[in-house]
Amino acid sequence: MTTPSETTMTLSETDRLIIETRVASEAPDHVVTYLLWFFLGIFGAHRFYLGRPGSAILQLILCLIVIGLVWWVIDLFLIPGMIREKREEVRKRLEYKAARGKL
């Protein structure tokens, strides 16, 4: 089985460009994420948007008490990492498809 780095090495420059373009269009947007966090963050809307329904539901339940507000502030610092993880998931999925000629 090939590793992700081996798959990336076998892709052409055109495939890599296509993948990066699709990652930019399919992955979550920073502005949208922060707007959701700012206006609906105490309800976990940004976490739903980033594909984390479990923690979003938990945050929604906890927003009824003070813990949810604290979590909302903590998420301000966690959002960049969550977006990076989601972008990497999209990138790996697209690299896998491209390596099999199904991009």
C-alpha distances in whole Angstrom, upper triangle without the diagonal:
4,7,10,12,10,10,14,14,14,16,20,22,24,20,20,24,24,21,24,26,25,24,28,29,27,26,29,32,34,38,37,35,38,41,40,40,43,45,43,41,43,42,38,38,35,33,33,32,29,28,29,31,32,33,35,37,37,39,41,42,43,45,48,48,48,44,43,45,44,40,41,42,39,37,38,36,33,33,31,28,28,28,25,23,23,23,20,19,20,18,15,15,17,14,12,15,16,12,13,17,18,20
4,7,8,6,6,10,11,10,13,16,19,20,17,17,21,21,18,20,24,22,21,25,26,25,24,27,30,32,35,35,33,36,39,38,38,41,43,41,40,42,41,37,37,34,32,32,31,28,27,28,31,31,32,34,36,37,38,40,42,42,44,47,48,47,44,42,44,43,39,40,40,37,35,36,34,31,31,29,26,26,26,23,21,22,21,17,17,18,16,12,14,15,12,10,13,13,10,12,15,17,18
4,5,5,6,9,10,11,13,17,18,20,17,16,20,20,17,19,22,21,20,23,25,23,22,25,28,29,32,33,31,33,36,35,35,38,40,39,37,39,38,34,34,31,29,30,29,26,25,26,29,29,30,32,34,35,36,38,40,40,41,44,45,44,41,39,41,39,36,37,37,34,32,33,31,28,28,26,23,23,23,20,18,19,18,14,14,16,14,11,13,14,11,10,14,14,11,14,17,18,18
4,5,5,6,9,10,11,14,16,18,14,13,16,17,14,15,18,18,16,19,21,20,19,22,24,25,29,29,27,30,33,32,32,35,37,36,34,36,36,32,31,28,27,27,26,23,22,24,27,27,28,30,32,33,33,36,38,38,39,42,43,42,39,37,38,37,34,34,34,32,29,30,28,25,25,23,20,20,19,16,15,16,15,11,11,13,10,7,10,11,8,8,12,12,10,13,15,16,16
4,5,5,6,9,10,13,15,17,14,13,16,17,14,15,19,19,17,20,22,21,20,23,25,26,30,30,29,31,34,34,33,37,39,38,36,38,38,34,34,30,29,30,28,25,25,26,30,30,30,32,35,35,36,38,40,40,41,45,45,44,40,39,40,38,35,35,36,33,31,31,29,26,26,23,21,22,21,17,17,18,16,13,14,15,12,10,13,13,10,11,14,13,12,15,17,18,18
4,5,5,6,9,12,14,17,14,13,17,18,16,17,21,20,19,22,24,23,23,26,28,29,33,33,32,34,37,37,37,40,42,41,39,41,41,37,37,34,32,33,31,28,27,29,32,33,33,35,38,38,39,41,43,43,44,48,48,47,44,42,43,42,39,39,39,36,34,35,33,30,29,27,24,25,24,21,20,21,19,16,16,17,14,12,14,14,10,11,14,13,10,13,15,17,17
4,5,5,7,10,13,14,11,11,15,15,13,15,18,17,16,20,22,20,20,24,26,28,31,31,30,33,35,35,35,38,40,39,37,40,39,35,35,32,30,30,29,26,25,27,30,31,32,33,36,37,37,39,42,42,43,46,47,46,43,41,42,41,38,38,38,36,33,34,32,29,28,26,24,24,23,20,19,19,17,14,14,15,12,9,11,11,7,7,10,9,6,10,12,14,14
4,5,5,9,10,12,9,8,12,13,10,12,15,15,14,17,20,19,19,22,24,25,29,29,28,31,33,33,33,36,38,38,36,39,38,34,33,30,29,30,28,25,25,27,30,32,32,33,36,37,37,39,41,42,42,46,46,45,42,40,41,40,37,36,37,34,32,32,30,28,26,24,22,22,21,18,17,18,15,13,14,14,10,9,12,10,7,9,11,9,8,12,13,15,14
4,6,8,10,12,11,10,13,15,13,15,18,18,18,20,23,22,22,26,27,28,32,33,32,34,37,37,37,40,42,41,39,42,42,38,37,34,33,34,31,28,29,31,34,35,35,37,39,40,40,43,45,45,46,49,50,49,46,44,45,43,40,40,40,37,35,35,33,31,30,27,25,26,24,21,21,22,19,16,18,17,14,13,15,14,10,12,14,12,10,13,15,17,16
4,7,9,12,10,10,13,14,13,15,18,18,19,21,23,23,23,27,29,30,33,34,33,36,38,38,39,42,43,43,41,44,43,40,38,35,34,34,32,30,30,32,35,36,37,38,41,42,42,44,46,47,47,51,51,51,48,46,47,45,42,42,42,40,37,37,36,33,32,29,28,28,26,23,23,23,20,18,19,18,15,14,15,13,10,11,12,10,7,11,12,14,14
4,7,8,6,6,10,11,10,12,15,15,16,18,20,20,21,24,26,28,31,31,31,33,36,36,36,39,41,40,39,42,41,38,36,33,32,32,30,28,28,30,33,35,36,36,39,40,40,42,45,45,46,49,50,49,46,44,45,44,41,40,41,38,36,36,34,32,30,28,26,26,24,22,22,21,18,16,17,16,13,12,13,11,8,10,11,7,6,10,10,12,11
4,5,5,6,9,10,11,12,14,15,16,19,20,21,22,25,26,28,31,32,32,34,36,37,38,40,42,42,41,44,43,40,38,35,34,34,32,30,30,33,36,38,38,38,41,43,43,44,47,48,48,51,52,51,49,46,47,46,43,42,42,40,37,37,36,34,32,29,28,28,26,23,24,23,20,19,20,18,15,15,16,13,11,13,13,9,9,12,11,14,12
4,5,5,6,9,10,11,12,14,15,17,19,20,21,24,25,26,29,30,30,32,34,35,36,38,40,40,39,42,42,39,37,34,33,34,31,29,30,32,35,38,38,38,41,42,42,44,46,47,47,50,51,50,47,45,45,45,42,41,41,39,36,35,34,32,30,27,27,27,25,22,23,23,19,18,20,18,15,16,17,14,12,15,15,11,12,15,14,16,14
4,5,5,6,9,10,11,12,14,15,17,18,20,23,24,26,28,29,29,32,34,34,35,38,39,39,38,42,41,38,36,33,33,33,30,28,29,32,35,37,37,37,40,42,42,43,46,46,46,50,51,50,48,45,45,45,42,40,41,39,36,36,35,33,30,28,28,28,25,23,24,23,19,19,20,17,14,16,17,13,12,15,14,10,12,15,12,14,11
4,5,5,6,9,10,11,12,14,15,16,17,21,22,25,27,27,28,31,32,33,34,36,38,37,36,40,39,35,33,31,30,30,27,25,26,29,32,34,35,35,37,39,39,40,43,44,44,47,48,48,45,43,43,43,40,38,39,37,34,34,33,31,29,26,26,25,23,21,21,20,17,16,17,14,11,13,13,9,8,11,10,7,9,11,10,11,8
4,5,5,6,9,10,10,12,14,15,16,19,20,22,25,26,26,28,30,31,31,34,36,35,34,38,37,34,32,29,29,29,26,24,25,27,30,33,33,33,36,37,37,39,41,42,42,45,46,45,43,40,41,40,37,36,36,34,31,31,30,28,26,23,23,23,20,18,18,18,14,14,15,13,10,11,12,9,8,11,12,9,10,13,13,13,11
4,5,5,6,9,10,11,12,14,15,18,19,21,23,24,25,27,29,29,31,33,34,34,34,37,37,33,31,28,29,29,25,24,25,28,31,33,33,33,36,38,37,39,42,42,42,45,46,45,43,40,41,40,37,36,36,35,31,31,30,28,26,23,23,23,20,18,20,18,15,15,17,14,11,14,15,11,11,14,14,11,13,16,15,15,12
4,6,5,6,9,10,11,12,14,17,18,21,23,23,24,27,28,28,30,32,34,33,33,36,35,32,30,27,27,27,24,22,23,27,29,32,32,32,35,37,36,37,40,41,41,44,45,45,42,40,40,40,37,35,36,35,31,31,30,28,26,23,23,23,20,19,19,18,14,15,16,12,10,13,13,9,10,13,12,9,12,14,12,12,9
4,5,5,6,9,10,10,11,15,16,19,21,22,22,25,26,26,28,30,32,31,30,34,33,29,27,25,24,24,21,20,20,23,26,29,29,29,32,34,33,34,37,38,38,41,42,42,39,37,37,37,34,33,33,32,28,28,27,25,23,21,20,20,17,15,16,14,11,11,12,9,7,9,9,6,7,10,10,8,11,13,12,12,8
4,5,5,6,9,10,10,13,14,16,19,19,20,22,24,25,26,28,30,30,29,32,32,28,26,23,23,24,21,19,20,23,26,28,28,28,31,33,32,33,37,37,37,40,41,40,38,35,35,35,32,31,31,30,26,26,25,23,21,18,18,18,15,13,15,13,10,10,12,10,7,11,12,9,10,13,13,12,14,17,16,16,12
4,5,5,6,9,10,13,13,16,18,18,19,22,23,24,25,28,29,29,28,32,31,28,26,23,24,24,20,19,20,24,26,29,29,28,32,34,33,34,37,37,37,40,41,41,39,36,36,36,33,31,32,31,27,27,26,25,22,19,20,20,16,15,17,15,12,13,14,11,10,13,13,11,12,15,14,13,16,18,17,16,12
4,5,5,6,8,11,13,16,18,17,18,21,22,23,24,27,28,27,27,30,29,26,24,21,22,21,18,17,18,21,24,26,27,26,29,31,30,31,34,35,35,38,40,39,37,34,35,35,31,30,31,30,26,26,26,24,21,19,19,18,15,15,15,13,10,12,12,8,8,12,11,8,11,13,12,12,15,17,15,14,10
4,5,5,5,9,10,13,16,16,16,19,20,20,22,24,26,25,24,28,27,24,22,19,19,19,16,14,15,18,21,24,24,23,27,28,28,29,32,33,32,36,37,36,34,31,32,31,28,27,28,26,23,23,22,20,17,16,16,15,11,11,12,9,6,8,9,6,6,10,10,8,10,13,13,13,16,18,17,16,12
4,6,6,8,8,11,13,13,14,17,18,19,20,22,24,24,23,27,26,23,21,18,19,19,16,14,16,20,22,25,25,24,27,29,28,29,32,33,32,35,36,36,34,31,31,31,28,26,27,26,22,21,21,20,17,15,16,15,11,11,13,11,8,11,12,9,9,13,13,12,14,17,17,16,19,21,20,19,15
4,6,8,8,12,13,13,14,17,18,18,20,22,23,23,23,27,26,23,20,18,19,18,15,14,16,19,22,25,25,23,26,29,28,28,32,32,31,35,36,36,34,31,31,32,29,26,27,27,23,23,23,22,18,17,18,17,13,14,15,12,10,13,13,10,11,15,14,12,15,18,17,17,20,21,20,18,15
4,7,9,12,14,13,14,17,18,17,19,22,23,22,22,25,24,21,18,16,16,15,12,12,13,16,18,22,22,21,24,26,25,26,29,30,29,33,34,34,32,29,30,30,27,25,26,26,22,22,22,20,17,16,17,15,12,13,13,10,8,11,11,7,10,13,11,10,14,16,15,16,19,20,19,17,14
4,6,9,12,11,11,14,16,15,17,20,21,20,19,23,22,18,16,13,14,14,10,9,11,14,16,19,19,18,22,23,23,24,27,27,27,30,32,31,29,26,27,27,24,22,23,22,18,19,19,17,13,13,13,11,8,9,10,7,5,9,9,7,9,12,12,11,14,16,16,17,20,21,21,19,16
4,7,9,8,7,11,12,12,13,16,17,16,16,19,18,15,13,10,11,11,8,7,9,12,15,18,17,16,19,21,20,21,24,24,24,27,28,28,26,23,23,24,20,19,20,19,15,15,16,14,11,11,12,10,6,9,10,7,7,11,11,10,12,15,15,15,18,20,20,21,24,25,25,23,20
4,6,5,6,9,10,11,12,14,16,16,15,19,19,16,14,11,13,13,10,9,13,15,18,20,19,18,21,23,21,22,25,26,24,28,29,28,27,23,23,24,21,19,19,19,16,15,16,15,11,10,13,11,8,11,13,10,10,13,14,13,15,18,18,18,20,22,23,23,26,28,27,25,22
4,6,5,6,9,10,10,12,14,15,14,18,18,16,14,10,13,14,11,10,14,16,18,21,19,18,21,22,20,21,25,24,23,27,27,26,25,22,21,21,19,16,16,16,13,12,13,12,8,8,11,10,7,10,13,11,11,14,16,15,17,20,20,20,22,25,25,26,28,30,30,28,25
4,5,5,6,9,10,10,12,14,13,17,18,16,14,11,14,15,12,12,16,18,20,23,21,19,22,24,21,21,25,25,23,26,27,26,25,22,21,22,20,17,17,18,14,13,14,15,11,11,14,14,11,14,16,15,15,18,19,18,20,23,23,23,26,28,28,29,31,33,33,31,27
4,6,5,6,8,10,11,11,12,15,15,13,11,8,12,12,9,10,14,15,17,20,19,16,19,21,19,19,23,23,21,24,26,25,24,21,20,21,19,16,17,18,14,13,16,15,11,12,15,13,11,15,16,14,15,18,19,17,20,23,23,23,25,27,27,28,31,32,32,30,27
4,5,5,6,9,10,10,9,13,13,11,9,5,8,10,7,8,11,13,14,17,15,13,17,18,16,16,20,20,18,22,23,22,21,18,17,18,15,13,14,14,11,10,12,11,8,9,12,10,9,12,14,12,13,16,17,17,19,21,22,22,25,26,27,28,31,32,32,30,27
4,5,5,6,9,10,9,12,13,12,10,7,11,13,11,11,15,15,17,19,17,15,18,19,16,17,21,20,18,21,22,21,20,17,16,16,15,11,12,13,10,8,11,11,8,10,13,12,11,14,16,15,16,19,20,20,22,24,25,25,28,30,30,31,34,35,35,33,30
4,5,5,6,8,9,12,13,12,10,8,12,13,11,13,16,17,18,20,18,16,19,20,17,17,21,20,18,21,22,21,21,18,16,18,16,13,14,15,13,11,14,15,12,13,16,15,14,17,19,18,18,22,22,22,24,27,27,27,30,32,32,33,36,37,37,35,32
4,6,5,5,6,10,10,8,6,5,9,10,8,10,13,14,14,17,15,12,15,17,14,14,17,17,15,18,20,19,19,15,15,16,14,11,13,15,11,11,14,14,11,14,16,14,13,17,18,16,18,21,21,21,24,26,26,27,29,31,31,32,35,36,36,34,31
4,6,6,4,7,9,7,7,5,8,11,10,11,14,13,14,16,14,11,14,15,12,13,16,15,13,17,18,17,16,12,11,13,11,8,9,11,8,8,11,11,9,12,14,13,13,16,17,16,18,21,21,22,24,26,27,28,30,32,32,34,36,37,38,35,33
4,6,6,8,10,10,10,9,12,14,13,15,18,17,18,20,17,15,17,18,14,15,18,17,14,17,18,17,17,14,12,13,13,9,10,12,10,9,13,14,12,14,17,16,16,19,21,20,21,24,25,25,27,30,30,31,33,35,35,37,39,41,41,38,36
4,6,8,9,10,9,9,13,14,13,16,18,18,18,20,18,15,17,18,15,14,17,17,14,16,18,17,18,14,13,15,14,11,12,15,13,12,16,17,15,17,20,18,18,22,23,22,23,26,26,26,29,31,31,32,35,36,36,38,40,42,42,39,36
4,6,6,7,6,7,10,11,11,14,15,15,15,16,14,11,13,14,11,10,14,14,11,14,16,16,16,12,11,14,13,10,12,14,12,13,16,16,14,17,19,17,17,21,22,20,22,25,25,25,28,30,29,31,33,35,35,37,39,40,40,38,35
4,5,5,6,6,8,10,11,12,14,13,13,15,12,9,12,12,9,9,12,12,9,13,14,14,13,9,9,11,9,6,9,11,9,9,13,13,11,15,16,14,15,19,19,18,21,23,23,24,26,28,28,30,32,33,34,36,38,39,40,37,35
4,6,8,9,10,12,14,15,16,14,14,15,12,9,11,11,7,7,10,9,6,9,10,10,10,6,6,9,8,6,9,11,10,11,15,14,14,18,19,17,18,22,22,21,24,26,26,27,29,31,31,33,35,36,37,39,41,42,43,40,38
4,6,8,9,10,12,14,14,13,11,12,11,7,8,9,6,5,8,9,6,9,12,12,12,8,9,12,10,9,12,14,12,14,17,16,15,19,20,17,18,22,22,20,23,26,25,26,29,30,29,31,34,35,35,37,39,40,41,38,36
4,6,5,7,9,10,11,9,9,10,8,5,7,8,6,6,9,10,9,12,14,14,13,9,10,12,9,8,12,12,10,12,15,13,12,16,16,13,15,18,18,17,20,22,21,22,25,26,26,28,30,31,32,34,36,37,38,35,33
4,5,5,6,9,10,10,9,12,10,7,9,12,9,9,12,13,12,15,17,17,16,12,13,15,13,11,14,15,11,13,16,14,12,16,17,14,14,18,18,16,18,21,20,20,24,25,25,26,29,30,30,32,34,35,36,33,31
4,5,5,6,9,9,10,12,10,8,11,13,11,11,15,15,14,17,19,19,17,13,14,15,12,10,12,13,9,10,13,11,9,12,13,10,10,14,14,13,15,18,17,18,21,22,22,24,26,27,28,30,32,33,34,31,29
4,5,5,6,5,7,9,7,5,9,10,9,10,13,14,13,17,18,18,16,13,14,15,12,10,13,13,9,12,13,11,9,12,12,9,10,14,13,11,15,17,16,17,20,21,21,23,25,26,27,29,31,32,33,30,28
4,5,5,5,5,9,8,6,8,11,10,10,14,15,15,18,20,20,18,15,17,18,15,13,17,16,13,15,17,14,12,15,15,12,12,16,14,12,15,18,16,17,20,21,20,22,25,25,26,28,30,31,32,29,27
4,5,7,8,12,12,9,12,15,13,14,17,18,17,21,22,23,21,17,19,20,16,15,17,17,13,15,16,14,11,13,14,11,10,14,13,11,13,16,15,14,18,19,19,20,23,24,24,26,28,29,30,27,25
4,6,8,11,11,10,13,15,14,15,18,19,18,22,23,23,21,18,19,19,16,15,17,16,12,14,15,12,9,11,11,7,7,10,10,7,10,13,11,12,15,17,16,18,20,21,22,24,26,27,28,25,23
4,6,9,10,9,12,14,14,15,17,19,19,22,24,24,21,19,20,21,17,17,19,18,14,17,17,14,12,14,13,9,10,13,11,8,12,13,11,12,15,16,15,18,20,20,21,23,25,26,27,24,23
4,6,6,6,9,10,11,12,15,15,16,19,21,21,18,16,18,18,14,14,17,16,13,15,16,13,12,14,13,9,11,14,11,10,14,15,13,15,18,18,18,20,23,23,24,26,28,29,30,27,26
4,6,5,6,8,10,10,12,14,15,17,19,20,18,15,18,19,15,15,18,17,15,18,19,16,15,17,17,13,15,17,15,14,17,19,16,18,21,21,20,23,26,25,26,29,30,31,32,29,28
4,5,5,6,9,10,11,12,14,17,18,19,16,14,17,18,14,15,18,17,15,18,19,16,16,19,17,14,16,19,16,15,19,20,18,20,23,23,22,25,27,27,28,31,32,32,34,31,31
4,5,5,6,8,10,10,12,15,15,16,13,11,14,14,10,12,15,13,11,15,16,13,13,16,15,12,15,17,15,15,19,20,18,20,23,23,23,26,28,28,29,32,33,34,36,33,32
4,5,5,6,9,10,10,13,15,16,13,10,13,14,11,11,14,14,11,14,16,14,13,16,16,13,15,18,16,15,19,21,19,21,24,24,24,26,29,29,30,32,34,35,36,33,32
4,5,5,6,9,10,12,14,16,13,11,14,15,13,13,17,16,14,18,19,17,17,20,20,16,19,22,20,19,22,24,22,23,27,27,26,29,31,31,32,35,36,37,38,35,34
4,5,5,6,9,11,12,13,11,9,12,13,10,12,15,14,13,17,18,16,17,20,19,17,19,22,20,20,23,25,23,25,28,28,28,31,33,33,34,36,38,38,40,37,36
4,5,5,6,9,10,11,8,6,9,10,7,8,12,12,11,14,16,14,14,18,18,16,18,21,20,19,23,24,23,25,28,29,28,31,33,33,34,37,38,39,41,38,36
4,5,5,7,10,12,10,7,10,12,10,10,14,15,13,16,19,17,17,21,21,18,20,23,22,21,25,26,25,26,30,30,30,32,35,35,36,38,40,40,42,39,37
4,6,6,8,11,10,8,11,13,12,13,16,16,16,19,21,19,20,24,23,21,23,26,25,24,27,29,28,29,32,33,32,35,37,37,38,41,42,43,44,41,40
4,5,5,7,6,5,8,10,9,10,13,14,14,17,19,18,19,22,22,20,23,25,24,24,28,29,28,30,33,33,33,36,38,38,39,42,43,44,45,43,41
4,5,7,7,4,6,9,9,9,12,13,13,16,18,18,18,22,22,20,22,25,25,24,28,29,29,30,33,34,34,36,38,39,40,42,44,45,46,43,41
4,7,8,7,9,12,12,12,15,17,17,19,22,21,22,26,26,24,26,29,28,28,31,33,32,33,37,37,37,39,42,42,43,45,47,48,49,46,45
4,6,6,8,10,11,12,14,15,16,19,21,21,22,25,26,24,27,29,29,29,32,34,33,35,37,38,38,41,43,43,44,47,48,49,50,48,46
4,5,5,7,9,10,11,13,15,16,18,19,20,24,24,23,26,28,28,28,31,33,33,34,37,38,38,40,42,43,44,46,48,49,51,48,46
4,5,5,6,9,10,11,12,15,16,16,18,21,21,20,23,25,25,25,29,30,30,32,34,35,35,38,39,40,41,44,45,46,48,45,44
4,5,5,6,9,10,10,13,15,15,16,19,20,18,21,23,23,23,26,28,27,29,32,33,33,35,37,38,39,41,43,44,45,43,41
4,5,5,7,9,10,11,14,14,15,19,20,19,21,24,24,24,27,29,29,30,33,34,34,36,38,39,40,42,44,45,47,44,42
4,5,5,6,9,10,12,13,15,18,18,18,20,23,23,24,26,28,28,30,32,33,34,36,38,39,40,42,43,45,46,44,42
4,5,5,6,9,10,10,12,15,15,14,17,20,19,20,23,24,24,26,29,29,30,32,34,35,37,38,40,41,43,41,39
4,6,5,7,10,10,11,14,15,14,16,19,19,19,22,24,24,26,28,29,30,32,34,35,36,38,39,41,42,40,38
4,5,5,8,9,11,13,15,15,17,19,20,21,23,25,25,27,29,30,31,33,35,36,37,39,40,42,43,41,39
4,5,6,7,9,12,12,12,15,17,17,19,21,22,23,25,27,28,29,31,32,34,35,37,38,40,41,40,37
4,5,5,6,9,10,9,12,14,15,15,18,19,20,22,24,25,26,28,29,31,32,34,35,37,38,36,34
4,6,6,8,10,11,12,14,16,16,18,20,21,22,24,26,27,28,30,32,33,34,36,38,39,37,34
4,6,7,8,10,11,13,14,16,17,19,20,22,23,25,26,28,29,31,32,33,35,37,38,36,34
4,6,6,6,9,10,11,13,15,16,17,19,20,22,23,25,26,27,29,30,32,34,35,34,31
4,5,5,6,9,10,11,12,14,15,17,18,20,21,23,24,26,27,28,30,32,33,31,29
4,5,5,6,9,10,11,12,14,15,16,18,20,21,22,24,26,27,28,31,31,30,27
4,5,5,6,9,10,11,12,14,15,16,18,20,21,22,24,25,27,29,30,29,27
4,5,5,6,9,10,11,13,14,15,17,19,20,21,23,24,26,28,29,27,25
4,5,5,6,9,10,11,12,14,15,17,18,20,21,22,24,26,27,25,23
4,5,5,6,9,10,10,12,14,15,16,18,20,21,22,24,25,24,22
4,5,5,6,9,10,11,12,14,15,17,19,20,21,23,24,23,21
4,5,5,6,9,10,11,12,14,16,17,18,20,22,23,21,19
4,5,5,6,9,10,11,12,14,15,16,18,20,21,19,17
4,5,5,6,8,10,10,12,14,15,16,18,20,19,17
4,5,5,6,9,10,11,12,14,15,17,19,17,15
4,6,5,6,9,10,11,12,14,16,16,15,13
4,6,5,6,9,10,10,12,14,15,14,12
4,5,5,6,9,10,10,12,14,13,12
4,6,5,6,9,10,11,13,11,10
4,5,5,6,9,10,10,9,7
4,5,5,6,9,10,10,8
4,5,5,7,9,9,9
4,5,5,6,5,5
4,5,5,6,5
4,5,8,8
4,6,8
4,6
4
